[in-house]
Amino acid sequence: METEYLKKFGNRIRELRQETGLSQEKFALKIGMDRTYFASVETGKRNVSLLNIKKIADGLSVSMATLFEGVEK
């Protein structure tokens, strides 16, 4: 169950990143995050910290709440 939540969250981030037109590599560079770490967040393999969630939200120009929209369904 917990891993399913991480996968849904990662999919949400991927969806929002793809709307920006940036690759994982370019987005990770933009927010100062290692590309492999960011990729593991998107695939739901990493339990990302609150500070990194904030970095991702800022990089996507969305609120942290927006990142979680639809994740609990």
All heavy atoms as a GROMACS GRO file, in nm:
protein
  582
    1MET      N    1   0.083  -0.120   0.000
    1MET     CA    2   0.000   0.000   0.000
    1MET      C    3   0.086   0.126   0.000
    1MET      O    4   0.062   0.217  -0.075
    1MET     CB    5  -0.093  -0.004   0.121
    1MET     CG    6  -0.186   0.113   0.128
    1MET     SD    7  -0.303   0.110  -0.008
    1MET     CE    8  -0.413   0.235   0.040
    2GLU      N    9   0.188   0.130   0.085
    2GLU     CA   10   0.273   0.248   0.092
    2GLU      C   11   0.349   0.270  -0.039
    2GLU      O   12   0.363   0.383  -0.083
    2GLU     CB   13   0.371   0.236   0.210
    2GLU     CG   14   0.302   0.244   0.344
    2GLU     CD   15   0.394   0.212   0.460
    2GLU    OE1   16   0.509   0.171   0.437
    2GLU    OE2   17   0.349   0.230   0.573
    3THR      N   18   0.396   0.161  -0.099
    3THR     CA   19   0.469   0.178  -0.225
    3THR      C   20   0.376   0.225  -0.335
    3THR      O   21   0.420   0.297  -0.425
    3THR     CB   22   0.540   0.047  -0.266
    3THR    OG1   23   0.444  -0.057  -0.278
    3THR    CG2   24   0.648   0.008  -0.166
    4GLU      N   25   0.250   0.186  -0.329
    4GLU     CA   26   0.153   0.232  -0.428
    4GLU      C   27   0.135   0.384  -0.419
    4GLU      O   28   0.123   0.453  -0.519
    4GLU     CB   29   0.018   0.161  -0.408
    4GLU     CG   30  -0.080   0.188  -0.519
    4GLU     CD   31  -0.034   0.139  -0.655
    4GLU    OE1   32   0.042   0.041  -0.664
    4GLU    OE2   33  -0.074   0.200  -0.755
    5TYR      N   34   0.136   0.436  -0.297
    5TYR     CA   35   0.124   0.580  -0.275
    5TYR      C   36   0.245   0.652  -0.336
    5TYR      O   37   0.230   0.756  -0.401
    5TYR     CB   38   0.112   0.610  -0.126
    5TYR     CG   39   0.077   0.753  -0.095
    5TYR    CD1   40  -0.052   0.801  -0.113
    5TYR    CD2   41   0.174   0.842  -0.051
    5TYR    CE1   42  -0.085   0.932  -0.087
    5TYR    CE2   43   0.142   0.974  -0.024
    5TYR     CZ   44   0.013   1.018  -0.043
    5TYR     OH   45  -0.019   1.149  -0.018
    6LEU      N   46   0.364   0.596  -0.317
    6LEU     CA   47   0.485   0.656  -0.375
    6LEU      C   48   0.478   0.656  -0.527
    6LEU      O   49   0.518   0.753  -0.592
    6LEU     CB   50   0.610   0.582  -0.327
    6LEU     CG   51   0.644   0.594  -0.179
    6LEU    CD1   52   0.763   0.505  -0.146
    6LEU    CD2   53   0.672   0.738  -0.139
    7LYS      N   54   0.426   0.549  -0.584
    7LYS     CA   55   0.413   0.541  -0.731
    7LYS      C   56   0.314   0.644  -0.783
    7LYS      O   57   0.339   0.710  -0.884
    7LYS     CB   58   0.370   0.401  -0.773
    7LYS     CG   59   0.479   0.298  -0.758
    7LYS     CD   60   0.429   0.160  -0.795
    7LYS     CE   61   0.535   0.056  -0.767
    7LYS     NZ   62   0.487  -0.080  -0.796
    8LYS      N   63   0.202   0.659  -0.714
    8LYS     CA   64   0.102   0.758  -0.756
    8LYS      C   65   0.160   0.900  -0.747
    8LYS      O   66   0.137   0.983  -0.835
    8LYS     CB   67  -0.024   0.748  -0.670
    8LYS     CG   68  -0.108   0.628  -0.701
    8LYS     CD   69  -0.231   0.625  -0.612
    8LYS     CE   70  -0.317   0.505  -0.640
    8LYS     NZ   71  -0.438   0.503  -0.555
    9PHE      N   72   0.233   0.927  -0.640
    9PHE     CA   73   0.296   1.058  -0.623
    9PHE      C   74   0.398   1.082  -0.734
    9PHE      O   75   0.402   1.190  -0.795
    9PHE     CB   76   0.360   1.069  -0.485
    9PHE     CG   77   0.419   1.204  -0.456
    9PHE    CD1   78   0.339   1.316  -0.448
    9PHE    CD2   79   0.555   1.218  -0.436
    9PHE    CE1   80   0.394   1.441  -0.422
    9PHE    CE2   81   0.610   1.342  -0.409
    9PHE     CZ   82   0.530   1.453  -0.401
   10GLY      N   83   0.479   0.982  -0.763
   10GLY     CA   84   0.577   0.994  -0.870
   10GLY      C   85   0.513   1.017  -1.006
   10GLY      O   86   0.560   1.098  -1.086
   11ASN      N   87   0.402   0.947  -1.030
   11ASN     CA   88   0.331   0.966  -1.157
   11ASN      C   89   0.276   1.108  -1.168
   11ASN      O   90   0.277   1.166  -1.277
   11ASN     CB   91   0.216   0.864  -1.170
   11ASN     CG   92   0.266   0.726  -1.202
   11ASN    OD1   93   0.373   0.708  -1.257
   11ASN    ND2   94   0.187   0.626  -1.165
   12ARG      N   95   0.228   1.160  -1.057
   12ARG     CA   96   0.176   1.298  -1.056
   12ARG      C   97   0.287   1.397  -1.090
   12ARG      O   98   0.269   1.489  -1.169
   12ARG     CB   99   0.115   1.329  -0.919
   12ARG     CG  100   0.068   1.471  -0.903
   12ARG     CD  101  -0.051   1.503  -0.993
   12ARG     NE  102  -0.099   1.637  -0.962
   12ARG     CZ  103  -0.155   1.715  -1.050
   12ARG    NH1  104  -0.177   1.674  -1.173
   12ARG    NH2  105  -0.195   1.836  -1.016
   13ILE      N  106   0.404   1.377  -1.030
   13ILE     CA  107   0.517   1.465  -1.059
   13ILE      C  108   0.556   1.453  -1.206
   13ILE      O  109   0.580   1.554  -1.273
   13ILE     CB  110   0.636   1.433  -0.966
   13ILE    CG1  111   0.601   1.473  -0.822
   13ILE    CG2  112   0.763   1.503  -1.013
   13ILE    CD1  113   0.702   1.426  -0.719
   14ARG      N  114   0.562   1.332  -1.257
   14ARG     CA  115   0.597   1.311  -1.398
   14ARG      C  116   0.499   1.383  -1.490
   14ARG      O  117   0.538   1.450  -1.586
   14ARG     CB  118   0.599   1.162  -1.433
   14ARG     CG  119   0.633   1.136  -1.580
   14ARG     CD  120   0.632   0.989  -1.618
   14ARG     NE  121   0.730   0.915  -1.541
   14ARG     CZ  122   0.698   0.822  -1.450
   14ARG    NH1  123   0.572   0.791  -1.426
   14ARG    NH2  124   0.792   0.758  -1.384
   15GLU      N  125   0.371   1.370  -1.458
   15GLU     CA  126   0.267   1.435  -1.538
   15GLU      C  127   0.289   1.587  -1.542
   15GLU      O  128   0.285   1.647  -1.650
   15GLU     CB  129   0.132   1.403  -1.473
   15GLU     CG  130   0.012   1.472  -1.530
   15GLU     CD  131  -0.112   1.441  -1.443
   15GLU    OE1  132  -0.157   1.326  -1.446
   15GLU    OE2  133  -0.160   1.532  -1.374
   16LEU      N  134   0.314   1.646  -1.428
   16LEU     CA  135   0.334   1.791  -1.422
   16LEU      C  136   0.465   1.832  -1.491
   16LEU      O  137   0.470   1.934  -1.560
   16LEU     CB  138   0.333   1.840  -1.276
   16LEU     CG  139   0.198   1.828  -1.206
   16LEU    CD1  140   0.214   1.854  -1.056
   16LEU    CD2  141   0.096   1.924  -1.266
   17ARG      N  142   0.570   1.752  -1.475
   17ARG     CA  143   0.698   1.783  -1.541
   17ARG      C  144   0.683   1.776  -1.691
   17ARG      O  145   0.732   1.863  -1.764
   17ARG     CB  146   0.808   1.687  -1.496
   17ARG     CG  147   0.939   1.712  -1.572
   17ARG     CD  148   1.043   1.606  -1.549
   17ARG     NE  149   1.002   1.470  -1.572
   17ARG     CZ  150   0.993   1.412  -1.692
   17ARG    NH1  151   1.019   1.480  -1.803
   17ARG    NH2  152   0.957   1.285  -1.701
   18GLN      N  153   0.612   1.676  -1.741
   18GLN     CA  154   0.595   1.662  -1.885
   18GLN      C  155   0.518   1.779  -1.944
   18GLN      O  156   0.542   1.818  -2.058
   18GLN     CB  157   0.527   1.529  -1.917
   18GLN     CG  158   0.620   1.411  -1.895
   18GLN     CD  159   0.553   1.277  -1.915
   18GLN    OE1  160   0.432   1.264  -1.902
   18GLN    NE2  161   0.633   1.176  -1.946
   19GLU      N  162   0.428   1.837  -1.866
   19GLU     CA  163   0.356   1.956  -1.911
   19GLU      C  164   0.451   2.074  -1.933
   19GLU      O  165   0.422   2.161  -2.014
   19GLU     CB  166   0.248   1.994  -1.810
   19GLU     CG  167   0.130   1.900  -1.810
   19GLU     CD  168   0.026   1.934  -1.703
   19GLU    OE1  169   0.036   2.042  -1.641
   19GLU    OE2  170  -0.065   1.853  -1.683
   20THR      N  171   0.564   2.075  -1.863
   20THR     CA  172   0.662   2.183  -1.880
   20THR      C  173   0.747   2.162  -2.006
   20THR      O  174   0.812   2.254  -2.052
   20THR     CB  175   0.759   2.194  -1.760
   20THR    OG1  176   0.849   2.082  -1.759
   20THR    CG2  177   0.685   2.207  -1.629
   21GLY      N  178   0.746   2.039  -2.059
   21GLY     CA  179   0.826   2.008  -2.178
   21GLY      C  180   0.971   1.977  -2.146
   21GLY      O  181   1.051   1.960  -2.238
   22LEU      N  182   1.005   1.969  -2.017
   22LEU     CA  183   1.144   1.941  -1.979
   22LEU      C  184   1.166   1.792  -1.958
   22LEU      O  185   1.079   1.722  -1.907
   22LEU     CB  186   1.180   2.015  -1.850
   22LEU     CG  187   1.184   2.168  -1.856
   22LEU    CD1  188   1.209   2.225  -1.717
   22LEU    CD2  189   1.291   2.215  -1.953
   23SER      N  190   1.284   1.746  -1.995
   23SER     CA  191   1.322   1.607  -1.968
   23SER      C  192   1.353   1.594  -1.819
   23SER      O  193   1.369   1.695  -1.748
   23SER     CB  194   1.448   1.571  -2.048
   23SER     OG  195   1.558   1.648  -2.001
   24GLN      N  196   1.364   1.472  -1.772
   24GLN     CA  197   1.403   1.450  -1.632
   24GLN      C  198   1.536   1.518  -1.605
   24GLN      O  199   1.553   1.583  -1.502
   24GLN     CB  200   1.419   1.300  -1.602
   24GLN     CG  201   1.292   1.228  -1.576
   24GLN     CD  202   1.317   1.083  -1.538
   24GLN    OE1  203   1.425   1.029  -1.558
   24GLN    NE2  204   1.214   1.020  -1.484
   25GLU      N  205   1.629   1.501  -1.696
   25GLU     CA  206   1.763   1.556  -1.677
   25GLU      C  207   1.761   1.709  -1.668
   25GLU      O  208   1.820   1.768  -1.578
   25GLU     CB  209   1.854   1.512  -1.792
   25GLU     CG  210   1.997   1.557  -1.776
   25GLU     CD  211   2.088   1.501  -1.884
   25GLU    OE1  212   2.040   1.439  -1.980
   25GLU    OE2  213   2.210   1.521  -1.869
   26LYS      N  214   1.691   1.773  -1.759
   26LYS     CA  215   1.686   1.919  -1.758
   26LYS      C  216   1.611   1.972  -1.638
   26LYS      O  217   1.649   2.073  -1.578
   26LYS     CB  218   1.625   1.972  -1.888
   26LYS     CG  219   1.719   1.956  -2.006
   26LYS     CD  220   1.662   2.014  -2.132
   26LYS     CE  221   1.761   1.992  -2.246
   26LYS     NZ  222   1.714   2.047  -2.370
   27PHE      N  223   1.504   1.903  -1.598
   27PHE     CA  224   1.429   1.948  -1.481
   27PHE      C  225   1.512   1.931  -1.355
   27PHE      O  226   1.517   2.021  -1.271
   27PHE     CB  227   1.296   1.872  -1.468
   27PHE     CG  228   1.214   1.922  -1.354
   27PHE    CD1  229   1.146   2.043  -1.363
   27PHE    CD2  230   1.207   1.852  -1.235
   27PHE    CE1  231   1.073   2.093  -1.256
   27PHE    CE2  232   1.134   1.899  -1.127
   27PHE     CZ  233   1.066   2.021  -1.138
   28ALA      N  234   1.579   1.817  -1.340
   28ALA     CA  235   1.663   1.793  -1.223
   28ALA      C  236   1.773   1.899  -1.214
   28ALA      O  237   1.802   1.951  -1.105
   28ALA     CB  238   1.722   1.653  -1.227
   29LEU      N  239   1.832   1.932  -1.326
   29LEU     CA  240   1.935   2.036  -1.329
   29LEU      C  241   1.876   2.170  -1.286
   29LEU      O  242   1.937   2.244  -1.206
   29LEU     CB  243   1.995   2.046  -1.469
   29LEU     CG  244   2.108   2.146  -1.489
   29LEU    CD1  245   2.229   2.107  -1.405
   29LEU    CD2  246   2.147   2.153  -1.636
   30LYS      N  247   1.758   2.202  -1.334
   30LYS     CA  248   1.691   2.328  -1.300
   30LYS      C  249   1.670   2.343  -1.150
   30LYS      O  250   1.684   2.452  -1.096
   30LYS     CB  251   1.556   2.332  -1.373
   30LYS     CG  252   1.469   2.451  -1.336
   30LYS     CD  253   1.334   2.445  -1.407
   30LYS     CE  254   1.244   2.557  -1.358
   30LYS     NZ  255   1.114   2.555  -1.424
   31ILE      N  256   1.634   2.233  -1.082
   31ILE     CA  257   1.605   2.242  -0.939
   31ILE      C  258   1.723   2.202  -0.850
   31ILE      O  259   1.711   2.199  -0.728
   31ILE     CB  260   1.479   2.160  -0.901
   31ILE    CG1  261   1.500   2.010  -0.925
   31ILE    CG2  262   1.357   2.212  -0.974
   31ILE    CD1  263   1.388   1.922  -0.873
   32GLY      N  264   1.836   2.172  -0.911
   32GLY     CA  265   1.956   2.139  -0.833
   32GLY      C  266   1.949   2.003  -0.767
   32GLY      O  267   1.997   1.984  -0.655
   33MET      N  268   1.892   1.906  -0.838
   33MET     CA  269   1.876   1.772  -0.784
   33MET      C  270   1.944   1.674  -0.879
   33MET      O  271   1.942   1.693  -1.001
   33MET     CB  272   1.727   1.740  -0.772
   33MET     CG  273   1.693   1.613  -0.699
   33MET     SD  274   1.512   1.592  -0.682
   33MET     CE  275   1.478   1.713  -0.556
   34ASP      N  276   2.004   1.571  -0.824
   34ASP     CA  277   2.066   1.468  -0.906
   34ASP      C  278   1.960   1.401  -0.994
   34ASP      O  279   1.852   1.368  -0.945
   34ASP     CB  280   2.134   1.365  -0.815
   34ASP     CG  281   2.204   1.257  -0.894
   34ASP    OD1  282   2.312   1.284  -0.948
   34ASP    OD2  283   2.147   1.145  -0.904
   35ARG      N  284   1.992   1.378  -1.121
   35ARG     CA  285   1.895   1.321  -1.213
   35ARG      C  286   1.851   1.182  -1.171
   35ARG      O  287   1.733   1.148  -1.179
   35ARG     CB  288   1.951   1.316  -1.356
   35ARG     CG  289   1.845   1.267  -1.456
   35ARG     CD  290   1.904   1.207  -1.582
   35ARG     NE  291   1.995   1.098  -1.561
   35ARG     CZ  292   1.959   0.972  -1.537
   35ARG    NH1  293   1.832   0.940  -1.528
   35ARG    NH2  294   2.048   0.877  -1.521
   36THR      N  295   1.943   1.099  -1.122
   36THR     CA  296   1.905   0.964  -1.084
   36THR      C  297   1.815   0.965  -0.960
   36THR      O  298   1.724   0.882  -0.949
   36THR     CB  299   2.027   0.874  -1.061
   36THR    OG1  300   2.111   0.933  -0.962
   36THR    CG2  301   2.106   0.855  -1.190
   37TYR      N  302   1.840   1.059  -0.870
   37TYR     CA  303   1.752   1.073  -0.753
   37TYR      C  304   1.613   1.114  -0.798
   37TYR      O  305   1.514   1.056  -0.757
   37TYR     CB  306   1.810   1.177  -0.655
   37TYR     CG  307   1.722   1.202  -0.535
   37TYR    CD1  308   1.735   1.125  -0.421
   37TYR    CD2  309   1.625   1.301  -0.537
   37TYR    CE1  310   1.653   1.146  -0.310
   37TYR    CE2  311   1.543   1.323  -0.428
   37TYR     CZ  312   1.558   1.245  -0.314
   37TYR     OH  313   1.476   1.267  -0.207
   38PHE      N  314   1.608   1.215  -0.885
   38PHE     CA  315   1.478   1.262  -0.934
   38PHE      C  316   1.404   1.151  -1.009
   38PHE      O  317   1.284   1.133  -0.991
   38PHE     CB  318   1.494   1.386  -1.023
   38PHE     CG  319   1.362   1.438  -1.072
   38PHE    CD1  320   1.277   1.504  -0.986
   38PHE    CD2  321   1.322   1.418  -1.203
   38PHE    CE1  322   1.153   1.549  -1.029
   38PHE    CE2  323   1.199   1.464  -1.248
   38PHE     CZ  324   1.114   1.529  -1.160
   39ALA      N  325   1.476   1.074  -1.089
   39ALA     CA  326   1.413   0.962  -1.162
   39ALA      C  327   1.354   0.861  -1.064
   39ALA      O  328   1.245   0.808  -1.088
   39ALA     CB  329   1.515   0.896  -1.253
   40SER      N  330   1.423   0.836  -0.954
   40SER     CA  331   1.372   0.740  -0.856
   40SER      C  332   1.248   0.794  -0.784
   40SER      O  333   1.163   0.717  -0.740
   40SER     CB  334   1.480   0.698  -0.757
   40SER     OG  335   1.518   0.805  -0.673
   41VAL      N  336   1.236   0.925  -0.773
   41VAL     CA  337   1.115   0.986  -0.717
   41VAL      C  338   0.999   0.963  -0.813
   41VAL      O  339   0.891   0.920  -0.773
   41VAL     CB  340   1.135   1.136  -0.689
   41VAL    CG1  341   1.003   1.203  -0.651
   41VAL    CG2  342   1.240   1.159  -0.579
   42GLU      N  343   1.022   0.990  -0.940
   42GLU     CA  344   0.916   0.975  -1.041
   42GLU      C  345   0.869   0.831  -1.055
   42GLU      O  346   0.754   0.807  -1.088
   42GLU     CB  347   0.962   1.027  -1.177
   42GLU     CG  348   0.949   1.175  -1.192
   42GLU     CD  349   0.957   1.221  -1.338
   42GLU    OE1  350   0.980   1.138  -1.429
   42GLU    OE2  351   0.940   1.341  -1.360
   43THR      N  352   0.956   0.736  -1.032
   43THR     CA  353   0.918   0.595  -1.046
   43THR      C  354   0.864   0.537  -0.916
   43THR      O  355   0.827   0.419  -0.911
   43THR     CB  356   1.036   0.509  -1.095
   43THR    OG1  357   1.145   0.524  -1.004
   43THR    CG2  358   1.078   0.548  -1.235
   44GLY      N  359   0.860   0.618  -0.811
   44GLY     CA  360   0.804   0.572  -0.684
   44GLY      C  361   0.898   0.484  -0.605
   44GLY      O  362   0.856   0.411  -0.516
   45LYS      N  363   1.026   0.491  -0.634
   45LYS     CA  364   1.125   0.408  -0.563
   45LYS      C  365   1.190   0.482  -0.447
   45LYS      O  366   1.270   0.424  -0.375
   45LYS     CB  367   1.232   0.361  -0.661
   45LYS     CG  368   1.176   0.268  -0.766
   45LYS     CD  369   1.282   0.225  -0.863
   45LYS     CE  370   1.219   0.133  -0.968
   45LYS     NZ  371   1.313   0.101  -1.073
   46ARG      N  372   1.155   0.608  -0.428
   46ARG     CA  373   1.218   0.687  -0.323
   46ARG      C  374   1.111   0.757  -0.241
   46ARG      O  375   1.019   0.816  -0.295
   46ARG     CB  376   1.312   0.789  -0.386
   46ARG     CG  377   1.375   0.876  -0.282
   46ARG     CD  378   1.515   0.918  -0.304
   46ARG     NE  379   1.602   0.841  -0.387
   46ARG     CZ  380   1.712   0.783  -0.341
   46ARG    NH1  381   1.743   0.788  -0.214
   46ARG    NH2  382   1.792   0.721  -0.424
   47ASN      N  383   1.127   0.751  -0.110
   47ASN     CA  384   1.040   0.823  -0.018
   47ASN      C  385   1.103   0.961   0.000
   47ASN      O  386   1.191   0.980   0.085
   47ASN     CB  387   1.028   0.748   0.115
   47ASN     CG  388   0.922   0.806   0.204
   47ASN    OD1  389   0.854   0.902   0.168
   47ASN    ND2  390   0.907   0.747   0.320
   48VAL      N  391   1.060   1.054  -0.078
   48VAL     CA  392   1.122   1.186  -0.091
   48VAL      C  393   1.095   1.272   0.033
   48VAL      O  394   0.988   1.265   0.092
   48VAL     CB  395   1.075   1.255  -0.222
   48VAL    CG1  396   0.927   1.276  -0.222
   48VAL    CG2  397   1.149   1.382  -0.250
   49SER      N  398   1.193   1.354   0.071
   49SER     CA  399   1.179   1.440   0.188
   49SER      C  400   1.093   1.563   0.158
   49SER      O  401   1.075   1.601   0.042
   49SER     CB  402   1.316   1.486   0.237
   49SER     OG  403   1.369   1.585   0.150
   50LEU      N  404   1.044   1.623   0.261
   50LEU     CA  405   0.961   1.743   0.249
   50LEU      C  406   1.037   1.855   0.178
   50LEU      O  407   0.981   1.925   0.093
   50LEU     CB  408   0.914   1.788   0.387
   50LEU     CG  409   0.820   1.906   0.392
   50LEU    CD1  410   0.692   1.878   0.314
   50LEU    CD2  411   0.785   1.939   0.537
   51LEU      N  412   1.163   1.873   0.210
   51LEU     CA  413   1.241   1.978   0.145
   51LEU      C  414   1.256   1.955  -0.005
   51LEU      O  415   1.251   2.049  -0.084
   51LEU     CB  416   1.379   1.992   0.212
   51LEU     CG  417   1.377   2.040   0.356
   51LEU    CD1  418   1.518   2.039   0.414
   51LEU    CD2  419   1.315   2.178   0.367
   52ASN      N  420   1.271   1.829  -0.044
   52ASN     CA  421   1.281   1.799  -0.186
   52ASN      C  422   1.147   1.811  -0.256
   52ASN      O  423   1.141   1.850  -0.373
   52ASN     CB  424   1.344   1.661  -0.208
   52ASN     CG  425   1.494   1.665  -0.187
   52ASN    OD1  426   1.559   1.767  -0.204
   52ASN    ND2  427   1.550   1.553  -0.146
   53ILE      N  428   1.038   1.782  -0.185
   53ILE     CA  429   0.905   1.804  -0.241
   53ILE      C  430   0.888   1.953  -0.269
   53ILE      O  431   0.835   1.992  -0.373
   53ILE     CB  432   0.795   1.752  -0.146
   53ILE    CG1  433   0.800   1.599  -0.140
   53ILE    CG2  434   0.657   1.800  -0.190
   53ILE    CD1  435   0.712   1.537  -0.033
   54LYS      N  436   0.934   2.036  -0.178
   54LYS     CA  437   0.926   2.183  -0.196
   54LYS      C  438   1.007   2.226  -0.318
   54LYS      O  439   0.962   2.308  -0.398
   54LYS     CB  440   0.974   2.252  -0.069
   54LYS     CG  441   0.980   2.403  -0.078
   54LYS     CD  442   0.844   2.466  -0.067
   54LYS     CE  443   0.856   2.616  -0.050
   54LYS     NZ  444   0.792   2.689  -0.157
   55LYS      N  445   1.127   2.170  -0.335
   55LYS     CA  446   1.210   2.202  -0.452
   55LYS      C  447   1.137   2.167  -0.582
   55LYS      O  448   1.139   2.242  -0.678
   55LYS     CB  449   1.340   2.120  -0.449
   55LYS     CG  450   1.456   2.182  -0.383
   55LYS     CD  451   1.576   2.092  -0.410
   55LYS     CE  452   1.695   2.135  -0.329
   55LYS     NZ  453   1.811   2.049  -0.355
   56ILE      N  454   1.075   2.050  -0.583
   56ILE     CA  455   1.005   2.004  -0.702
   56ILE      C  456   0.887   2.096  -0.732
   56ILE      O  457   0.866   2.139  -0.846
   56ILE     CB  458   0.960   1.857  -0.686
   56ILE    CG1  459   1.084   1.766  -0.683
   56ILE    CG2  460   0.865   1.817  -0.798
   56ILE    CD1  461   1.056   1.624  -0.638
   57ALA      N  462   0.808   2.128  -0.629
   57ALA     CA  463   0.693   2.217  -0.647
   57ALA      C  464   0.737   2.352  -0.700
   57ALA      O  465   0.677   2.406  -0.794
   57ALA     CB  466   0.617   2.232  -0.515
   58ASP      N  467   0.842   2.408  -0.642
   58ASP     CA  468   0.893   2.538  -0.688
   58ASP      C  469   0.941   2.530  -0.832
   58ASP      O  470   0.915   2.620  -0.912
   58ASP     CB  471   1.007   2.587  -0.598
   58ASP     CG  472   0.961   2.629  -0.459
   58ASP    OD1  473   0.838   2.644  -0.437
   58ASP    OD2  474   1.049   2.646  -0.372
   59GLY      N  475   1.007   2.421  -0.867
   59GLY     CA  476   1.055   2.403  -1.004
   59GLY      C  477   0.942   2.392  -1.105
   59GLY      O  478   0.957   2.430  -1.220
   60LEU      N  479   0.829   2.338  -1.059
   60LEU     CA  480   0.712   2.325  -1.145
   60LEU      C  481   0.622   2.448  -1.140
   60LEU      O  482   0.521   2.455  -1.210
   60LEU     CB  483   0.632   2.200  -1.106
   60LEU     CG  484   0.700   2.067  -1.129
   60LEU    CD1  485   0.624   1.955  -1.058
   60LEU    CD2  486   0.712   2.038  -1.278
   61SER      N  487   0.656   2.542  -1.052
   61SER     CA  488   0.576   2.663  -1.030
   61SER      C  489   0.433   2.630  -0.987
   61SER      O  490   0.337   2.688  -1.037
   61SER     CB  491   0.575   2.752  -1.154
   61SER     OG  492   0.705   2.792  -1.188
   62VAL      N  493   0.423   2.531  -0.897
   62VAL     CA  494   0.294   2.492  -0.840
   62VAL      C  495   0.306   2.486  -0.689
   62VAL      O  496   0.417   2.482  -0.635
   62VAL     CB  497   0.244   2.355  -0.894
   62VAL    CG1  498   0.225   2.359  -1.045
   62VAL    CG2  499   0.336   2.242  -0.854
   63SER      N  500   0.193   2.484  -0.621
   63SER     CA  501   0.196   2.468  -0.476
   63SER      C  502   0.227   2.323  -0.442
   63SER      O  503   0.208   2.232  -0.524
   63SER     CB  504   0.061   2.507  -0.415
   63SER     OG  505  -0.038   2.412  -0.453
   64MET      N  506   0.271   2.301  -0.319
   64MET     CA  507   0.295   2.164  -0.275
   64MET      C  508   0.164   2.086  -0.277
   64MET      O  509   0.162   1.968  -0.311
   64MET     CB  510   0.360   2.163  -0.137
   64MET     CG  511   0.505   2.212  -0.142
   64MET     SD  512   0.584   2.232   0.018
   64MET     CE  513   0.573   2.072   0.088
   65ALA      N  514   0.054   2.151  -0.244
   65ALA     CA  515  -0.077   2.085  -0.245
   65ALA      C  516  -0.111   2.034  -0.384
   65ALA      O  517  -0.168   1.925  -0.399
   65ALA     CB  518  -0.184   2.181  -0.195
   66THR      N  519  -0.075   2.109  -0.486
   66THR     CA  520  -0.102   2.069  -0.624
   66THR      C  521  -0.032   1.939  -0.658
   66THR      O  522  -0.086   1.856  -0.732
   66THR     CB  523  -0.061   2.181  -0.721
   66THR    OG1  524  -0.140   2.297  -0.693
   66THR    CG2  525  -0.081   2.141  -0.866
   67LEU      N  526   0.088   1.918  -0.602
   67LEU     CA  527   0.160   1.795  -0.629
   67LEU      C  528   0.083   1.672  -0.580
   67LEU      O  529   0.096   1.564  -0.636
   67LEU     CB  530   0.298   1.795  -0.560
   67LEU     CG  531   0.404   1.888  -0.616
   67LEU    CD1  532   0.532   1.872  -0.536
   67LEU    CD2  533   0.430   1.861  -0.762
   68PHE      N  534   0.004   1.691  -0.476
   68PHE     CA  535  -0.068   1.579  -0.416
   68PHE      C  536  -0.210   1.559  -0.470
   68PHE      O  537  -0.276   1.463  -0.432
   68PHE     CB  538  -0.072   1.594  -0.264
   68PHE     CG  539   0.063   1.575  -0.199
   68PHE    CD1  540   0.145   1.684  -0.174
   68PHE    CD2  541   0.107   1.449  -0.165
   68PHE    CE1  542   0.269   1.667  -0.114
   68PHE    CE2  543   0.231   1.430  -0.107
   68PHE     CZ  544   0.313   1.539  -0.082
   69GLU      N  545  -0.254   1.646  -0.561
   69GLU     CA  546  -0.388   1.633  -0.616
   69GLU      C  547  -0.405   1.500  -0.688
   69GLU      O  548  -0.327   1.465  -0.775
   69GLU     CB  549  -0.418   1.748  -0.712
   69GLU     CG  550  -0.442   1.879  -0.643
   69GLU     CD  551  -0.467   1.994  -0.740
   69GLU    OE1  552  -0.472   1.972  -0.863
   69GLU    OE2  553  -0.479   2.107  -0.692
   70GLY      N  554  -0.506   1.426  -0.647
   70GLY     CA  555  -0.537   1.299  -0.709
   70GLY      C  556  -0.455   1.181  -0.662
   70GLY      O  557  -0.479   1.069  -0.703
   71VAL      N  558  -0.358   1.204  -0.576
   71VAL     CA  559  -0.270   1.097  -0.530
   71VAL      C  560  -0.342   1.002  -0.435
   71VAL      O  561  -0.318   0.882  -0.435
   71VAL     CB  562  -0.142   1.155  -0.465
   71VAL    CG1  563  -0.058   1.046  -0.401
   71VAL    CG2  564  -0.061   1.232  -0.567
   72GLU      N  565  -0.433   1.053  -0.356
   72GLU     CA  566  -0.501   0.970  -0.255
   72GLU      C  567  -0.617   0.888  -0.312
   72GLU      O  568  -0.672   0.806  -0.242
   72GLU     CB  569  -0.550   1.056  -0.140
   72GLU     CG  570  -0.435   1.113  -0.060
   72GLU     CD  571  -0.482   1.184   0.065
   72GLU    OE1  572  -0.551   1.118   0.146
   72GLU    OE2  573  -0.453   1.301   0.080
   73LYS      N  574  -0.654   0.909  -0.435
   73LYS     CA  575  -0.768   0.836  -0.494
   73LYS      C  576  -0.732   0.694  -0.527
   73LYS      O  577  -0.626   0.659  -0.557
   73LYS     CB  578  -0.817   0.909  -0.619
   73LYS     CG  579  -0.876   1.043  -0.587
   73LYS     CD  580  -0.922   1.111  -0.713
   73LYS     CE  581  -0.976   1.248  -0.681
   73LYS     NZ  582  -1.013   1.325  -0.796
   0.00000   0.00000   0.00000
